[in-house]
């Protein structure tokens, strides 16, 4: 996800468009998903 889009979503959360707790959970979930995607990509590249 582009950095600019993440920043816009963070600003929306700070502005009160969404509940802050949900924004933090969403941010963490996106980070975890990106890490998982990177691991899967690496495993696929290493597969015969």
mmCIF entry with sequence, helices, sheets and N, C-alpha, C, O atoms, coordinates in Angstrom:
data_MODEL
# 
_entry.id   MODEL 
# 
_entity.id                         1 
_entity.type                       polymer 
_entity.pdbx_number_of_molecules   1 
# 
_entity_poly.entity_id                      1 
_entity_poly.type                           'polypeptide(L)' 
_entity_poly.nstd_linkage                   no 
_entity_poly.nstd_monomer                   no 
_entity_poly.pdbx_seq_one_letter_code       
;(UNK)(UNK)(UNK)(UNK)(UNK)(UNK)(UNK)(UNK)(UNK)(UNK)(UNK)(UNK)(UNK)(UNK)(UNK)(UNK)
(UNK)(UNK)(UNK)(UNK)(UNK)(UNK)(UNK)(UNK)(UNK)(UNK)(UNK)(UNK)(UNK)(UNK)(UNK)(UNK)
(UNK)(UNK)(UNK)(UNK)(UNK)(UNK)(UNK)(UNK)(UNK)(UNK)(UNK)(UNK)(UNK)(UNK)(UNK)(UNK)
;
_entity_poly.pdbx_seq_one_letter_code_can   XXXXXXXXXXXXXXXXXXXXXXXXXXXXXXXXXXXXXXXXXXXXXXXX 
_entity_poly.pdbx_strand_id                 A 
# 
loop_
_entity_poly_seq.entity_id 
_entity_poly_seq.num 
_entity_poly_seq.mon_id 
_entity_poly_seq.hetero 
1 1  UNK n 
1 2  UNK n 
1 3  UNK n 
1 4  UNK n 
1 5  UNK n 
1 6  UNK n 
1 7  UNK n 
1 8  UNK n 
1 9  UNK n 
1 10 UNK n 
1 11 UNK n 
1 12 UNK n 
1 13 UNK n 
1 14 UNK n 
1 15 UNK n 
1 16 UNK n 
1 17 UNK n 
1 18 UNK n 
1 19 UNK n 
1 20 UNK n 
1 21 UNK n 
1 22 UNK n 
1 23 UNK n 
1 24 UNK n 
1 25 UNK n 
1 26 UNK n 
1 27 UNK n 
1 28 UNK n 
1 29 UNK n 
1 30 UNK n 
1 31 UNK n 
1 32 UNK n 
1 33 UNK n 
1 34 UNK n 
1 35 UNK n 
1 36 UNK n 
1 37 UNK n 
1 38 UNK n 
1 39 UNK n 
1 40 UNK n 
1 41 UNK n 
1 42 UNK n 
1 43 UNK n 
1 44 UNK n 
1 45 UNK n 
1 46 UNK n 
1 47 UNK n 
1 48 UNK n 
# 
_struct_asym.id          A 
_struct_asym.entity_id   1 
# 
loop_
_struct_conf.conf_type_id 
_struct_conf.id 
_struct_conf.pdbx_PDB_helix_id 
_struct_conf.beg_label_comp_id 
_struct_conf.beg_label_asym_id 
_struct_conf.beg_label_seq_id 
_struct_conf.pdbx_beg_PDB_ins_code 
_struct_conf.end_label_comp_id 
_struct_conf.end_label_asym_id 
_struct_conf.end_label_seq_id 
_struct_conf.pdbx_end_PDB_ins_code 
_struct_conf.beg_auth_comp_id 
_struct_conf.beg_auth_asym_id 
_struct_conf.beg_auth_seq_id 
_struct_conf.end_auth_comp_id 
_struct_conf.end_auth_asym_id 
_struct_conf.end_auth_seq_id 
_struct_conf.pdbx_PDB_helix_class 
_struct_conf.details 
_struct_conf.pdbx_PDB_helix_length 
HELX_P HELX_P1 AA1 UNK A 3  ? UNK A 14 ? UNK A 3  UNK A 14 1 ? 12 
HELX_P HELX_P2 AA2 UNK A 20 ? UNK A 46 ? UNK A 20 UNK A 46 1 ? 27 
# 
_struct_conf_type.id          HELX_P 
_struct_conf_type.criteria    ? 
_struct_conf_type.reference   ? 
# 
loop_
_atom_site.group_PDB 
_atom_site.id 
_atom_site.type_symbol 
_atom_site.label_atom_id 
_atom_site.label_alt_id 
_atom_site.label_comp_id 
_atom_site.label_asym_id 
_atom_site.label_entity_id 
_atom_site.label_seq_id 
_atom_site.pdbx_PDB_ins_code 
_atom_site.Cartn_x 
_atom_site.Cartn_y 
_atom_site.Cartn_z 
_atom_site.occupancy 
_atom_site.B_iso_or_equiv 
_atom_site.pdbx_formal_charge 
_atom_site.auth_seq_id 
_atom_site.auth_comp_id 
_atom_site.auth_asym_id 
_atom_site.auth_atom_id 
_atom_site.pdbx_PDB_model_num 
ATOM 1   N N  . UNK A 1 1  ? 0.852   -1.178  0.000  1.00 0.00 ? 1  UNK A N  1 
ATOM 2   C CA . UNK A 1 1  ? 0.000   0.000   0.000  1.00 0.00 ? 1  UNK A CA 1 
ATOM 3   C C  . UNK A 1 1  ? 0.894   1.236   0.000  1.00 0.00 ? 1  UNK A C  1 
ATOM 4   O O  . UNK A 1 1  ? 1.850   1.316   0.771  1.00 0.00 ? 1  UNK A O  1 
ATOM 5   N N  . UNK A 1 2  ? 0.586   2.183   -0.852 1.00 0.00 ? 2  UNK A N  1 
ATOM 6   C CA . UNK A 1 2  ? 1.412   3.392   -0.914 1.00 0.00 ? 2  UNK A CA 1 
ATOM 7   C C  . UNK A 1 2  ? 1.401   4.158   0.407  1.00 0.00 ? 2  UNK A C  1 
ATOM 8   O O  . UNK A 1 2  ? 0.398   4.206   1.120  1.00 0.00 ? 2  UNK A O  1 
ATOM 9   N N  . UNK A 1 3  ? 2.544   4.748   0.700  1.00 0.00 ? 3  UNK A N  1 
ATOM 10  C CA . UNK A 1 3  ? 2.683   5.507   1.946  1.00 0.00 ? 3  UNK A CA 1 
ATOM 11  C C  . UNK A 1 3  ? 1.664   6.632   2.018  1.00 0.00 ? 3  UNK A C  1 
ATOM 12  O O  . UNK A 1 3  ? 1.093   6.877   3.080  1.00 0.00 ? 3  UNK A O  1 
ATOM 13  N N  . UNK A 1 4  ? 1.426   7.319   0.914  1.00 0.00 ? 4  UNK A N  1 
ATOM 14  C CA . UNK A 1 4  ? 0.490   8.449   0.917  1.00 0.00 ? 4  UNK A CA 1 
ATOM 15  C C  . UNK A 1 4  ? -0.908  8.008   1.339  1.00 0.00 ? 4  UNK A C  1 
ATOM 16  O O  . UNK A 1 4  ? -1.582  8.724   2.079  1.00 0.00 ? 4  UNK A O  1 
ATOM 17  N N  . UNK A 1 5  ? -1.346  6.854   0.884  1.00 0.00 ? 5  UNK A N  1 
ATOM 18  C CA . UNK A 1 5  ? -2.678  6.377   1.243  1.00 0.00 ? 5  UNK A CA 1 
ATOM 19  C C  . UNK A 1 5  ? -2.748  6.068   2.736  1.00 0.00 ? 5  UNK A C  1 
ATOM 20  O O  . UNK A 1 5  ? -3.741  6.384   3.392  1.00 0.00 ? 5  UNK A O  1 
ATOM 21  N N  . UNK A 1 6  ? -1.704  5.458   3.266  1.00 0.00 ? 6  UNK A N  1 
ATOM 22  C CA . UNK A 1 6  ? -1.664  5.164   4.701  1.00 0.00 ? 6  UNK A CA 1 
ATOM 23  C C  . UNK A 1 6  ? -1.735  6.458   5.489  1.00 0.00 ? 6  UNK A C  1 
ATOM 24  O O  . UNK A 1 6  ? -2.450  6.532   6.488  1.00 0.00 ? 6  UNK A O  1 
ATOM 25  N N  . UNK A 1 7  ? -1.012  7.471   5.062  1.00 0.00 ? 7  UNK A N  1 
ATOM 26  C CA . UNK A 1 7  ? -1.018  8.746   5.769  1.00 0.00 ? 7  UNK A CA 1 
ATOM 27  C C  . UNK A 1 7  ? -2.405  9.378   5.762  1.00 0.00 ? 7  UNK A C  1 
ATOM 28  O O  . UNK A 1 7  ? -2.836  9.922   6.778  1.00 0.00 ? 7  UNK A O  1 
ATOM 29  N N  . UNK A 1 8  ? -3.106  9.315   4.644  1.00 0.00 ? 8  UNK A N  1 
ATOM 30  C CA . UNK A 1 8  ? -4.453  9.877   4.555  1.00 0.00 ? 8  UNK A CA 1 
ATOM 31  C C  . UNK A 1 8  ? -5.380  9.139   5.515  1.00 0.00 ? 8  UNK A C  1 
ATOM 32  O O  . UNK A 1 8  ? -6.183  9.768   6.204  1.00 0.00 ? 8  UNK A O  1 
ATOM 33  N N  . UNK A 1 9  ? -5.276  7.815   5.566  1.00 0.00 ? 9  UNK A N  1 
ATOM 34  C CA . UNK A 1 9  ? -6.119  7.046   6.478  1.00 0.00 ? 9  UNK A CA 1 
ATOM 35  C C  . UNK A 1 9  ? -5.804  7.381   7.929  1.00 0.00 ? 9  UNK A C  1 
ATOM 36  O O  . UNK A 1 9  ? -6.711  7.476   8.755  1.00 0.00 ? 9  UNK A O  1 
ATOM 37  N N  . UNK A 1 10 ? -4.529  7.559   8.243  1.00 0.00 ? 10 UNK A N  1 
ATOM 38  C CA . UNK A 1 10 ? -4.140  7.928   9.602  1.00 0.00 ? 10 UNK A CA 1 
ATOM 39  C C  . UNK A 1 10 ? -4.706  9.293   9.963  1.00 0.00 ? 10 UNK A C  1 
ATOM 40  O O  . UNK A 1 10 ? -5.203  9.484   11.073 1.00 0.00 ? 10 UNK A O  1 
ATOM 41  N N  . UNK A 1 11 ? -4.635  10.244  9.039  1.00 0.00 ? 11 UNK A N  1 
ATOM 42  C CA . UNK A 1 11 ? -5.191  11.574  9.297  1.00 0.00 ? 11 UNK A CA 1 
ATOM 43  C C  . UNK A 1 11 ? -6.694  11.515  9.514  1.00 0.00 ? 11 UNK A C  1 
ATOM 44  O O  . UNK A 1 11 ? -7.227  12.232  10.360 1.00 0.00 ? 11 UNK A O  1 
ATOM 45  N N  . UNK A 1 12 ? -7.380  10.669  8.760  1.00 0.00 ? 12 UNK A N  1 
ATOM 46  C CA . UNK A 1 12 ? -8.822  10.515  8.962  1.00 0.00 ? 12 UNK A CA 1 
ATOM 47  C C  . UNK A 1 12 ? -9.106  9.991   10.363 1.00 0.00 ? 12 UNK A C  1 
ATOM 48  O O  . UNK A 1 12 ? -10.049 10.431  11.021 1.00 0.00 ? 12 UNK A O  1 
ATOM 49  N N  . UNK A 1 13 ? -8.290  9.053   10.810 1.00 0.00 ? 13 UNK A N  1 
ATOM 50  C CA . UNK A 1 13 ? -8.479  8.506   12.156 1.00 0.00 ? 13 UNK A CA 1 
ATOM 51  C C  . UNK A 1 13 ? -8.253  9.584   13.209 1.00 0.00 ? 13 UNK A C  1 
ATOM 52  O O  . UNK A 1 13 ? -9.033  9.710   14.153 1.00 0.00 ? 13 UNK A O  1 
ATOM 53  N N  . UNK A 1 14 ? -7.189  10.356  13.044 1.00 0.00 ? 14 UNK A N  1 
ATOM 54  C CA . UNK A 1 14 ? -6.879  11.418  14.000 1.00 0.00 ? 14 UNK A CA 1 
ATOM 55  C C  . UNK A 1 14 ? -7.998  12.453  14.004 1.00 0.00 ? 14 UNK A C  1 
ATOM 56  O O  . UNK A 1 14 ? -8.339  12.996  15.055 1.00 0.00 ? 14 UNK A O  1 
ATOM 57  N N  . UNK A 1 15 ? -8.569  12.726  12.835 1.00 0.00 ? 15 UNK A N  1 
ATOM 58  C CA . UNK A 1 15 ? -9.634  13.722  12.728 1.00 0.00 ? 15 UNK A CA 1 
ATOM 59  C C  . UNK A 1 15 ? -10.939 13.232  13.350 1.00 0.00 ? 15 UNK A C  1 
ATOM 60  O O  . UNK A 1 15 ? -11.890 14.001  13.483 1.00 0.00 ? 15 UNK A O  1 
ATOM 61  N N  . UNK A 1 16 ? -10.987 11.967  13.727 1.00 0.00 ? 16 UNK A N  1 
ATOM 62  C CA . UNK A 1 16 ? -12.174 11.443  14.383 1.00 0.00 ? 16 UNK A CA 1 
ATOM 63  C C  . UNK A 1 16 ? -13.191 10.833  13.446 1.00 0.00 ? 16 UNK A C  1 
ATOM 64  O O  . UNK A 1 16 ? -14.325 10.568  13.846 1.00 0.00 ? 16 UNK A O  1 
ATOM 65  N N  . UNK A 1 17 ? -12.796 10.604  12.193 1.00 0.00 ? 17 UNK A N  1 
ATOM 66  C CA . UNK A 1 17 ? -13.718 9.985   11.247 1.00 0.00 ? 17 UNK A CA 1 
ATOM 67  C C  . UNK A 1 17 ? -14.015 8.548   11.690 1.00 0.00 ? 17 UNK A C  1 
ATOM 68  O O  . UNK A 1 17 ? -15.120 8.042   11.496 1.00 0.00 ? 17 UNK A O  1 
ATOM 69  N N  . UNK A 1 18 ? -13.023 7.910   12.279 1.00 0.00 ? 18 UNK A N  1 
ATOM 70  C CA . UNK A 1 18 ? -13.188 6.549   12.778 1.00 0.00 ? 18 UNK A CA 1 
ATOM 71  C C  . UNK A 1 18 ? -12.749 6.500   14.236 1.00 0.00 ? 18 UNK A C  1 
ATOM 72  O O  . UNK A 1 18 ? -12.081 7.412   14.723 1.00 0.00 ? 18 UNK A O  1 
ATOM 73  N N  . UNK A 1 19 ? -13.124 5.441   14.922 1.00 0.00 ? 19 UNK A N  1 
ATOM 74  C CA . UNK A 1 19 ? -12.666 5.276   16.299 1.00 0.00 ? 19 UNK A CA 1 
ATOM 75  C C  . UNK A 1 19 ? -11.186 4.948   16.287 1.00 0.00 ? 19 UNK A C  1 
ATOM 76  O O  . UNK A 1 19 ? -10.733 4.119   15.498 1.00 0.00 ? 19 UNK A O  1 
ATOM 77  N N  . UNK A 1 20 ? -10.431 5.598   17.163 1.00 0.00 ? 20 UNK A N  1 
ATOM 78  C CA . UNK A 1 20 ? -8.975  5.464   17.174 1.00 0.00 ? 20 UNK A CA 1 
ATOM 79  C C  . UNK A 1 20 ? -8.538  4.021   17.378 1.00 0.00 ? 20 UNK A C  1 
ATOM 80  O O  . UNK A 1 20 ? -7.603  3.564   16.720 1.00 0.00 ? 20 UNK A O  1 
ATOM 81  N N  . UNK A 1 21 ? -9.203  3.287   18.285 1.00 0.00 ? 21 UNK A N  1 
ATOM 82  C CA . UNK A 1 21 ? -8.818  1.898   18.555 1.00 0.00 ? 21 UNK A CA 1 
ATOM 83  C C  . UNK A 1 21 ? -8.932  1.049   17.294 1.00 0.00 ? 21 UNK A C  1 
ATOM 84  O O  . UNK A 1 21 ? -8.074  0.213   17.012 1.00 0.00 ? 21 UNK A O  1 
ATOM 85  N N  . UNK A 1 22 ? -10.000 1.275   16.546 1.00 0.00 ? 22 UNK A N  1 
ATOM 86  C CA . UNK A 1 22 ? -10.179 0.515   15.312 1.00 0.00 ? 22 UNK A CA 1 
ATOM 87  C C  . UNK A 1 22 ? -9.113  0.878   14.288 1.00 0.00 ? 22 UNK A C  1 
ATOM 88  O O  . UNK A 1 22 ? -8.658  0.022   13.529 1.00 0.00 ? 22 UNK A O  1 
ATOM 89  N N  . UNK A 1 23 ? -8.716  2.142   14.265 1.00 0.00 ? 23 UNK A N  1 
ATOM 90  C CA . UNK A 1 23 ? -7.673  2.572   13.331 1.00 0.00 ? 23 UNK A CA 1 
ATOM 91  C C  . UNK A 1 23 ? -6.345  1.891   13.651 1.00 0.00 ? 23 UNK A C  1 
ATOM 92  O O  . UNK A 1 23 ? -5.628  1.456   12.749 1.00 0.00 ? 23 UNK A O  1 
ATOM 93  N N  . UNK A 1 24 ? -6.025  1.802   14.939 1.00 0.00 ? 24 UNK A N  1 
ATOM 94  C CA . UNK A 1 24 ? -4.781  1.142   15.343 1.00 0.00 ? 24 UNK A CA 1 
ATOM 95  C C  . UNK A 1 24 ? -4.830  -0.335  14.957 1.00 0.00 ? 24 UNK A C  1 
ATOM 96  O O  . UNK A 1 24 ? -3.852  -0.881  14.445 1.00 0.00 ? 24 UNK A O  1 
ATOM 97  N N  . UNK A 1 25 ? -5.968  -0.973  15.203 1.00 0.00 ? 25 UNK A N  1 
ATOM 98  C CA . UNK A 1 25 ? -6.100  -2.385  14.848 1.00 0.00 ? 25 UNK A CA 1 
ATOM 99  C C  . UNK A 1 25 ? -5.990  -2.579  13.341 1.00 0.00 ? 25 UNK A C  1 
ATOM 100 O O  . UNK A 1 25 ? -5.370  -3.540  12.884 1.00 0.00 ? 25 UNK A O  1 
ATOM 101 N N  . UNK A 1 26 ? -6.584  -1.679  12.568 1.00 0.00 ? 26 UNK A N  1 
ATOM 102 C CA . UNK A 1 26 ? -6.507  -1.764  11.115 1.00 0.00 ? 26 UNK A CA 1 
ATOM 103 C C  . UNK A 1 26 ? -5.067  -1.590  10.635 1.00 0.00 ? 26 UNK A C  1 
ATOM 104 O O  . UNK A 1 26 ? -4.601  -2.325  9.763  1.00 0.00 ? 26 UNK A O  1 
ATOM 105 N N  . UNK A 1 27 ? -4.373  -0.621  11.207 1.00 0.00 ? 27 UNK A N  1 
ATOM 106 C CA . UNK A 1 27 ? -2.979  -0.380  10.835 1.00 0.00 ? 27 UNK A CA 1 
ATOM 107 C C  . UNK A 1 27 ? -2.126  -1.610  11.137 1.00 0.00 ? 27 UNK A C  1 
ATOM 108 O O  . UNK A 1 27 ? -1.313  -2.023  10.309 1.00 0.00 ? 27 UNK A O  1 
ATOM 109 N N  . UNK A 1 28 ? -2.309  -2.193  12.318 1.00 0.00 ? 28 UNK A N  1 
ATOM 110 C CA . UNK A 1 28 ? -1.545  -3.382  12.697 1.00 0.00 ? 28 UNK A CA 1 
ATOM 111 C C  . UNK A 1 28 ? -1.888  -4.567  11.806 1.00 0.00 ? 28 UNK A C  1 
ATOM 112 O O  . UNK A 1 28 ? -1.005  -5.338  11.427 1.00 0.00 ? 28 UNK A O  1 
ATOM 113 N N  . UNK A 1 29 ? -3.157  -4.714  11.471 1.00 0.00 ? 29 UNK A N  1 
ATOM 114 C CA . UNK A 1 29 ? -3.569  -5.815  10.602 1.00 0.00 ? 29 UNK A CA 1 
ATOM 115 C C  . UNK A 1 29 ? -2.953  -5.672  9.216  1.00 0.00 ? 29 UNK A C  1 
ATOM 116 O O  . UNK A 1 29 ? -2.518  -6.660  8.624  1.00 0.00 ? 29 UNK A O  1 
ATOM 117 N N  . UNK A 1 30 ? -2.913  -4.458  8.702  1.00 0.00 ? 30 UNK A N  1 
ATOM 118 C CA . UNK A 1 30 ? -2.304  -4.236  7.379  1.00 0.00 ? 30 UNK A CA 1 
ATOM 119 C C  . UNK A 1 30 ? -0.812  -4.542  7.409  1.00 0.00 ? 30 UNK A C  1 
ATOM 120 O O  . UNK A 1 30 ? -0.274  -5.122  6.465  1.00 0.00 ? 30 UNK A O  1 
ATOM 121 N N  . UNK A 1 31 ? -0.143  -4.152  8.493  1.00 0.00 ? 31 UNK A N  1 
ATOM 122 C CA . UNK A 1 31 ? 1.286   -4.439  8.631  1.00 0.00 ? 31 UNK A CA 1 
ATOM 123 C C  . UNK A 1 31 ? 1.514   -5.946  8.682  1.00 0.00 ? 31 UNK A C  1 
ATOM 124 O O  . UNK A 1 31 ? 2.400   -6.470  8.006  1.00 0.00 ? 31 UNK A O  1 
ATOM 125 N N  . UNK A 1 32 ? 0.710   -6.640  9.486  1.00 0.00 ? 32 UNK A N  1 
ATOM 126 C CA . UNK A 1 32 ? 0.842   -8.090  9.600  1.00 0.00 ? 32 UNK A CA 1 
ATOM 127 C C  . UNK A 1 32 ? 0.563   -8.775  8.270  1.00 0.00 ? 32 UNK A C  1 
ATOM 128 O O  . UNK A 1 32 ? 1.248   -9.732  7.910  1.00 0.00 ? 32 UNK A O  1 
ATOM 129 N N  . UNK A 1 33 ? -0.431  -8.296  7.542  1.00 0.00 ? 33 UNK A N  1 
ATOM 130 C CA . UNK A 1 33 ? -0.751  -8.872  6.241  1.00 0.00 ? 33 UNK A CA 1 
ATOM 131 C C  . UNK A 1 33 ? 0.403   -8.673  5.262  1.00 0.00 ? 33 UNK A C  1 
ATOM 132 O O  . UNK A 1 33 ? 0.732   -9.584  4.502  1.00 0.00 ? 33 UNK A O  1 
ATOM 133 N N  . UNK A 1 34 ? 1.010   -7.508  5.273  1.00 0.00 ? 34 UNK A N  1 
ATOM 134 C CA . UNK A 1 34 ? 2.143   -7.242  4.380  1.00 0.00 ? 34 UNK A CA 1 
ATOM 135 C C  . UNK A 1 34 ? 3.309   -8.170  4.705  1.00 0.00 ? 34 UNK A C  1 
ATOM 136 O O  . UNK A 1 34 ? 3.973   -8.676  3.801  1.00 0.00 ? 34 UNK A O  1 
ATOM 137 N N  . UNK A 1 35 ? 3.561   -8.396  6.001  1.00 0.00 ? 35 UNK A N  1 
ATOM 138 C CA . UNK A 1 35 ? 4.633   -9.311  6.401  1.00 0.00 ? 35 UNK A CA 1 
ATOM 139 C C  . UNK A 1 35 ? 4.321   -10.735 5.951  1.00 0.00 ? 35 UNK A C  1 
ATOM 140 O O  . UNK A 1 35 ? 5.201   -11.445 5.463  1.00 0.00 ? 35 UNK A O  1 
ATOM 141 N N  . UNK A 1 36 ? 3.076   -11.148 6.115  1.00 0.00 ? 36 UNK A N  1 
ATOM 142 C CA . UNK A 1 36 ? 2.671   -12.487 5.700  1.00 0.00 ? 36 UNK A CA 1 
ATOM 143 C C  . UNK A 1 36 ? 2.798   -12.650 4.189  1.00 0.00 ? 36 UNK A C  1 
ATOM 144 O O  . UNK A 1 36 ? 3.278   -13.680 3.714  1.00 0.00 ? 36 UNK A O  1 
ATOM 145 N N  . UNK A 1 37 ? 2.373   -11.643 3.435  1.00 0.00 ? 37 UNK A N  1 
ATOM 146 C CA . UNK A 1 37 ? 2.496   -11.697 1.975  1.00 0.00 ? 37 UNK A CA 1 
ATOM 147 C C  . UNK A 1 37 ? 3.957   -11.814 1.558  1.00 0.00 ? 37 UNK A C  1 
ATOM 148 O O  . UNK A 1 37 ? 4.277   -12.545 0.621  1.00 0.00 ? 37 UNK A O  1 
ATOM 149 N N  . UNK A 1 38 ? 4.842   -11.101 2.245  1.00 0.00 ? 38 UNK A N  1 
ATOM 150 C CA . UNK A 1 38 ? 6.267   -11.169 1.924  1.00 0.00 ? 38 UNK A CA 1 
ATOM 151 C C  . UNK A 1 38 ? 6.817   -12.565 2.199  1.00 0.00 ? 38 UNK A C  1 
ATOM 152 O O  . UNK A 1 38 ? 7.615   -13.085 1.420  1.00 0.00 ? 38 UNK A O  1 
ATOM 153 N N  . UNK A 1 39 ? 6.392   -13.170 3.303  1.00 0.00 ? 39 UNK A N  1 
ATOM 154 C CA . UNK A 1 39 ? 6.853   -14.530 3.624  1.00 0.00 ? 39 UNK A CA 1 
ATOM 155 C C  . UNK A 1 39 ? 6.360   -15.540 2.594  1.00 0.00 ? 39 UNK A C  1 
ATOM 156 O O  . UNK A 1 39 ? 7.113   -16.414 2.164  1.00 0.00 ? 39 UNK A O  1 
ATOM 157 N N  . UNK A 1 40 ? 5.092   -15.418 2.198  1.00 0.00 ? 40 UNK A N  1 
ATOM 158 C CA . UNK A 1 40 ? 4.534   -16.335 1.206  1.00 0.00 ? 40 UNK A CA 1 
ATOM 159 C C  . UNK A 1 40 ? 5.260   -16.169 -0.122 1.00 0.00 ? 40 UNK A C  1 
ATOM 160 O O  . UNK A 1 40 ? 5.587   -17.153 -0.785 1.00 0.00 ? 40 UNK A O  1 
ATOM 161 N N  . UNK A 1 41 ? 5.510   -14.925 -0.504 1.00 0.00 ? 41 UNK A N  1 
ATOM 162 C CA . UNK A 1 41 ? 6.237   -14.658 -1.755 1.00 0.00 ? 41 UNK A CA 1 
ATOM 163 C C  . UNK A 1 41 ? 7.620   -15.307 -1.725 1.00 0.00 ? 41 UNK A C  1 
ATOM 164 O O  . UNK A 1 41 ? 8.051   -15.908 -2.709 1.00 0.00 ? 41 UNK A O  1 
ATOM 165 N N  . UNK A 1 42 ? 8.308   -15.183 -0.598 1.00 0.00 ? 42 UNK A N  1 
ATOM 166 C CA . UNK A 1 42 ? 9.642   -15.770 -0.455 1.00 0.00 ? 42 UNK A CA 1 
ATOM 167 C C  . UNK A 1 42 ? 9.569   -17.290 -0.550 1.00 0.00 ? 42 UNK A C  1 
ATOM 168 O O  . UNK A 1 42 ? 10.391  -17.912 -1.222 1.00 0.00 ? 42 UNK A O  1 
ATOM 169 N N  . UNK A 1 43 ? 8.586   -17.889 0.121  1.00 0.00 ? 43 UNK A N  1 
ATOM 170 C CA . UNK A 1 43 ? 8.428   -19.344 0.058  1.00 0.00 ? 43 UNK A CA 1 
ATOM 171 C C  . UNK A 1 43 ? 8.129   -19.811 -1.361 1.00 0.00 ? 43 UNK A C  1 
ATOM 172 O O  . UNK A 1 43 ? 8.649   -20.838 -1.797 1.00 0.00 ? 43 UNK A O  1 
ATOM 173 N N  . UNK A 1 44 ? 7.304   -19.072 -2.079 1.00 0.00 ? 44 UNK A N  1 
ATOM 174 C CA . UNK A 1 44 ? 6.984   -19.443 -3.456 1.00 0.00 ? 44 UNK A CA 1 
ATOM 175 C C  . UNK A 1 44 ? 8.213   -19.367 -4.356 1.00 0.00 ? 44 UNK A C  1 
ATOM 176 O O  . UNK A 1 44 ? 8.376   -20.184 -5.261 1.00 0.00 ? 44 UNK A O  1 
ATOM 177 N N  . UNK A 1 45 ? 9.074   -18.387 -4.105 1.00 0.00 ? 45 UNK A N  1 
ATOM 178 C CA . UNK A 1 45 ? 10.290  -18.250 -4.908 1.00 0.00 ? 45 UNK A CA 1 
ATOM 179 C C  . UNK A 1 45 ? 11.276  -19.372 -4.610 1.00 0.00 ? 45 UNK A C  1 
ATOM 180 O O  . UNK A 1 45 ? 12.027  -19.795 -5.489 1.00 0.00 ? 45 UNK A O  1 
ATOM 181 N N  . UNK A 1 46 ? 11.274  -19.860 -3.357 1.00 0.00 ? 46 UNK A N  1 
ATOM 182 C CA . UNK A 1 46 ? 12.203  -20.920 -2.971 1.00 0.00 ? 46 UNK A CA 1 
ATOM 183 C C  . UNK A 1 46 ? 11.704  -22.301 -3.365 1.00 0.00 ? 46 UNK A C  1 
ATOM 184 O O  . UNK A 1 46 ? 12.485  -23.252 -3.394 1.00 0.00 ? 46 UNK A O  1 
ATOM 185 N N  . UNK A 1 47 ? 10.420  -22.430 -3.668 1.00 0.00 ? 47 UNK A N  1 
ATOM 186 C CA . UNK A 1 47 ? 9.850   -23.731 -4.025 1.00 0.00 ? 47 UNK A CA 1 
ATOM 187 C C  . UNK A 1 47 ? 10.418  -24.204 -5.359 1.00 0.00 ? 47 UNK A C  1 
ATOM 188 O O  . UNK A 1 47 ? 10.685  -23.402 -6.255 1.00 0.00 ? 47 UNK A O  1 
ATOM 189 N N  . UNK A 1 48 ? 10.595  -25.514 -5.475 1.00 0.00 ? 48 UNK A N  1 
ATOM 190 C CA . UNK A 1 48 ? 11.143  -26.051 -6.737 1.00 0.00 ? 48 UNK A CA 1 
ATOM 191 C C  . UNK A 1 48 ? 10.168  -25.919 -7.897 1.00 0.00 ? 48 UNK A C  1 
ATOM 192 O O  . UNK A 1 48 ? 10.483  -26.323 -9.016 1.00 0.00 ? 48 UNK A O  1 
# 
